[in-house]
Amino acid sequence: MSRGSESDILEMVRMVAPGTPLREGLDNVLHAHGGALIVLDEGPEVGSIVDSGFPLDIPFAPASLYELSKMDGAIVLSADLKRIRKANVHLVPDSSILSTETGIRHRTAERAAKATGALLIAISQRRSVISLYRGQLKHVLEEPALLIGKANQALATTVRYRHTFNDMVRRLTMLEFEEDVSAQDVALVVQQAAILLSVKVEIDRYVAELGSEGRLIGIQLHELIGGVEAEALLVLRDYAENALSREMAAERLAELADRDSDDILNTEWLCRFLHLGPDPDHPLVGRGIRILSRLPRLPDGVIGHLVDHFGTFSRIQAANLEQLDQVEGVGEARARAIQSGLSRLQEDAFAASGRI
C-alpha cells in the first residue's frame, strides 16, 4: 500500500476512533444492534447524489445520531463533524460504478465514496461491523480488544528488531574505525531500519484506530523507534555512491520501507537499490557524517566542511591537529575536541564488541 493510501486510512480512522463524539454515536448504534449509513461531506459532489431527506442543520450529538439512525435513509454530517445536515436521505450514486459489496447499504456506501471522494460510514446491523469508505479505499474497524492484542504483538516484534538494529549499528561503527566496511554491512543496517519503519506504519494504524485507548501503545512505539530513521539517513548519506542531501536520503528510505519484504530482505537487490554497488562484499569507505554527528557540540555546518575537505572518514580519523585546524570553522580547540571525541567513540565501539 502506498504511503498516500496509508495516510488517508489513518485520517479516516482517527475521525472515528474511541474517545471521539462520532465514535460514541456509532457505538450507540452498534450496541442497539442497529444499522446506519453516514456521509461526511456537504460539497457539490455529495449534493449531486442526494435525493429527498429531511433538512436539519442541527449541532452534532451522539444521541442525535443514534436516534436519526432509526430511520431508513442516510445521515449527512458536515465535514467538520459539528453539524447534522440531513437525515433519512436517499443516496443515488451511479449504479454502473463497480462494487464488490453484496448488501444494499454497503454497496451504496462504496459507490457513493467512489463517486464523490467523501467519507462514507456503513454500520452492518447483521454483523455489527463499522466499514469506512473513501474513494477507492475501504477499511473495516476492528474491536479495540483485538487491536490491542495485535498492537502488543507488533510491539514485541519491534523490540527484537530494535535490538538487532542497535547491534548492527555498533558493529558498523567498529568496522568504520577499522576501515573494513563492506556494502553488506551498510545494507543490513538500512534493512533493519526499513523493517522497523514498516512495522511502525502498522502500529500507527492500530494507535489511530484505538484513539484514546491507544495512548500508551503510542508512547511505547515512540520510545522504541526513536532515532532509527535519523541513524539510517546518516548511513545512507555516508555510503551512497553519489552524495545525498537529507531530503534525498529520506525519500530513498521511505521508498524502501514501502517495498515488499522480499525486496527488503534481498541483500543483493538492496545494495543495488541503495547504490552501494552490485557486490555485497564490495569494500566501502564512508564519508564520516554519521560518526561526526555523534561528537558533542559539533555543528552540522562544520561537519559538512570536514567531509568536503577530507572526503572520507578514514582521512578525517588520520588527520593531525594542524590538518584539522585548516578546515573552515574548526580551530585549534575544536580540532582537539574532534580528536579526543573520535578516540572515545572508538574505545566505546571496541568495548561494546568485546574487543577490549
N, C-alpha and C positions, 0 to 999 in steps of 0.2 A: 504494500500500500504506500502511496506517495505521501510525502510529508504534508502536502496541501490537504489531502483527504483526511489524514490523521488529525490535523489541526481543526478541520471542520467538525469531525466527530467529537473532539474534546470540547469545542464550543457548544455543540448540541447537548452533550451530557451534563455540562456544567449548569445549563439552564434548568434542568430537571433533576438535579442532584438532591439527595436528602438534605434538609435544612432550608431549602428554598420554598417560598409560598406556593409556587406552581406544583412542586413535588407533593406538598401536603394535600393539595386539591386532587392530584392524580391518585394518591394513596387512598383518599376517601372514596373515590370511585371504585378502586380495586377491592377495598375491604367490604364494600357493599355488594360485591360481585356484579358490578355494572360494567357497561362499555361506554366508550366515548370516541369522538373524532374532533380533534382540535387543530386549528390552523393559526400560526403565529405570523401574521403579517396584515397589512391593510393597503398595500400598494395596488396599482392598476392590474398587475398580473393576477393577483388573487381576486380582485373585483370582477375580472372577466369570466371567472368560473363559478361565481356565487349566484345562486338563484333563490329568490324568496328569503325567508327567515325574518326574525324579529329584531329590529334595531334597538340596542340598549344603551351603549356608551356609558357604562357604569364602572366605578372603581373595581379592580380585580380583588377577589377574596376567595380563599379556598372553598369556603362553604357555598358561595355562589356558583363556583364551577361545578361542584358536586350536584347541586340542585338542578342546574341547567342541563347537566349530562343526562338527566332522566328523560329529556325529550329526544326524539329520534335523530334530528339533524346535527350538523356540525356546529361547533362553537368557534367564533373568530375572536382572537385576542389581538391587542395591539402588539407591535414588535417589541416594545419595551416592557411588556407584561404588566403594565399598570392599569389597563382598561379592558373590559369585556365589551367588544363592539357589537357583536350579533350572536344570536342563538337560534337553534332549530333551522340552520342554514342547509340548503341542498347544494352540494358541490357537483359541478358537471364538467369535469376535465374531458378532454378528447378521448373517446373510447378506443381510438386506434393506437394510443400510446401503450407500449409493451408493459405488461405487468406479470410478475411471477406469483402474485398473491391469489388465493382462492376465495377468501371471504370478501364480501361486498365492502365492508368498512376499510379493510386494509388495502384492497385493490384501488379504491377511491383515493386513499391517502398516498399510495405510491404514484399513481398517475398525476394527482394534483401537485405533488412535490416535484416531479419531473417537468411538469408544465409551467410551474411558477418559480421554482427555486426557493420557495418558502419552506419553513419547518412545519411538518405535519406530525401530529402525535395520535396514534391509534391505540386504544385500550381494548384488548380482547376480553369480552365478557365470559367466553367459554374457557379460555386458557389462563386468564388473569395475568396477562403479559402486556407490557408497555413497549411499543415499537416506535422508533423515530425515523422519519424520512426527510431528506433534503436533497433536491436534485437527484443524482444517481445513487446517493448513499442511503443505506439502511442500517440501523443499529437497534438491537433488541436489548433492553435493560435487564440486568440480572438482579437476583435477590442480594441485598447487602451482605448477608452472612456468607453466601457463596463467593462474592467478590473479595471479601476479607480473607477467606481461605486461599484464594488464588494469589492475592497480593502478598500474603505472608510466604507462600511457597516461592514466588518470584524473588522476594527479598532474600530468602535463604540462598537461592542461586546467585544472586548479586554478591552476597558476602564471599562466596567461593571464588567467583571471577575477580573480585576486587583483590583478594589475597594473591591470586595468580598474577594480576596486573602489577601489583606492588613488587613482587619478586622479580618480574621481568624488567621493570624499570631499574631496580637496584643492580641487576646483572648488566644491563646496558651501560649504566654509569661506570661500573668496574671495567667493562670492556673498552669504553672510551678512554679511560686513563691508561689502559694497556695498549691502546691503538690496535685493537683486534676485533673490530666490529664487522659483521657481515650483513648482507641485505636481509637475511632471515632474522637476525637479532632485532633489527628495526621493525620488520614486518610483523613479528609476533607481538611487539608492544602495541602497535596500532591495531592489530587484530583484536586483542583483548579489549582495547578501548572501544572499538566498534561494537563488539558484543555487549559490553556494558551499556552503551548508549542505546542499543536496540532494546535491551531489557528495560531500560528506563522509560522508553516510549510506551511499552506495555503497562508498566506500573503507573505511569502518569495517567493513563486512561482509567485504571481502576480507582485512583485517587480522585479524579474528576467525577467519576460516576458515584463514588461514595459520598462526595460532598463533605458535610461536617463530620461524618463518621470516618473519613479517611485522613484526618489531620495528622495523627501520629504516624501513620504509614508514610505520609509525605515527608515528615521530618526525618524519619529513618532513611528514606531514599536520598534526601539531600545530603545527609552525612556520608552515606556510602559512596555516592557518585562524585562528591566534591573533589575538584582538582583533576579528574580523569580527562576531561575534554581539553583543558588547558595544557596538560602534560603531553597529550597526543599531538596537539597542534605544534608544540615546540619541537617534538621529534620530527614531524613532517617538514617543518621549516629547516631543520638541521640537515636532513638527508635527501630530500627530493633533488633530482638532477638539476633542475632549474630552481633558483631561489624563489620561494613563495612568500607573499605577504600573509599577514594573519588572516585576512579575509579569504584569500585564495585557499589557504590551508583548511579553513573552516568549511568552505564549500566542498572540498575534496573529502573531508572526513564525514560530512553529512551525507554525501553521495554514497560513500562506502557503507555507512550504517543502514542505508536503505536497500542495500543489495541482499540477495538471498544468502542464507547461511552457507550454502555450498560454495559460493564465491569467496565469502569472508574466510572460510576455513582452508581454502586452497592457497598454500603459501606461494607457489609459483605465480599463480594469477595475481595474487596480492602484490607481489614485488613489481610486476609489470604495471598494475593499476596505479601504484604509488610512485612509479617512475624511479625505482631503485635498481633497475636492471633486470634482465631475464633470468639470471642465475642467482638462486637464494644464497649460494656460498660466496658470491662475489664480495670482496672486501670493500668497505666504505669508510670514508673519513668525514666526520661531522663538522659542521661549521662552528659549533660551540655555543649556540644560542641558549639551549636548554640548561646546560651546566652553569653558564654565566648568570642566567636568570635566578639561580639559587643563591648567589652571593648577596649578602645584605647591603642595602643602600647603594646598589649599582644601577643607575637609571637605564631605561631602555635605549635612550639615545647613545649613551656611552657603549653599551653592548653592541649596538649597530656599528659604531666606529671601530671597535675592536675586531669584529667579524670582517668588516670591509678591509681593514688594514692587513690582517694576517691571513684571512681566507679560510683557515681550518683551525679546529680546536687544538690539534697537536702542536701547531705553531704558537698558538696563544700559551699553551702549557709550557712550551720550551723557552718562551721569551724571557729575557732578563729584565731587571728593573729599568734600565736605560731604554730598552726597546719598547716596553710598555708605556713609559713616560712620554714617548714621542707621539702617542696616539691622542687625538683631539679629545679633550675632556677628562683625561686620566690624571696626569700629575704624579709627583713622587709619592705622596701619601696614599693615593688611590692605587697606585701600582703595587705598593707593599701590601695593601689590603687584598688586592686580587691574588697575589702570590700566596699569601697566607690562607686565604679563603679556599683556593683550589687545593692546597695541600691538605687542609682539614677535610674537604669533601672526599679527597682520595682516600684518606685514612678511614673515614666513615664507610666508604664503599667497600673497601677491602675487609674491614672488621665485620660488616654485615654479611659478607660472603664467606667468612670464616678463614680468610687468607692470612689474618694477623692473629 
